[in-house]
Structure formats: structure tokens, C-alpha cells
């Protein structure tokens, strides 16, 4: 005879098998016999304004004048950015732009160079 695990909710020893689940008769808790398999989320795909897939280390070109928040600086159309890093969040790209410094860009305002 196999020993069944105690109930995770009330710790009762009177559990039984019902199909592919364990059931506790005292509190009514049901849980699967096999632990759920962790599924990795699909890798995030970042695309530029024209649908090209971007990767870490790519070079991109800015397709629209972008104002730098909190400053009077502007990133002009045609500015080439080298060595991008993909990031999570609202701004998909972390980069360093000559004359401005480190900043985040949205992928919808760049094209792959």
C-alpha cells in the first residue's frame, strides 16, 4: 500500500485518490497528483517600426525627432545608435547616444541599420 500525502490545506491524513487528483474528505481540498510542469514563457520578440526583429548589439537609426524628457535636447532623425540592449518595460531599447548619454528608446521609433 502506498502512503498518500497529507492535505496541504488542513494537514489531514485521510486523503484519497480520485482520478488524477488527491482529495481531502475533511475540507474538500483537491490537488493534482503530478506537480504541474513549469512552462517557460516565450522569449520576448522586439521589432522595429518596419517589422524587423531586433537583438542585443544591433545598430538602429532613429526615424523621428525625439524630445529628451527633462531637457531641451532633441534626438534628430537619422541618428545612428550602435550596440543596443533590449529591455523590459515601456521603453524596449537601452542605449547610449553620442552627445546625449544613456537613455531608453521605444522600438516603434527606430529602424534596424
PyMOL commands that set and color helices and strands:
alter all, ss='L'
color gray80, all
select helices_A, chain A and resi 107-109
alter helices_A, ss='H'
color red, helices_A
select strands_A, chain A and resi 15-18+21-24+30-32+46-47+53-54+60-62+66-67+74-75+80-81+85-86+93-97+101-105+110-112
alter strands_A, ss='S'
color yellow, strands_A
deselect
rebuild
show_as cartoon
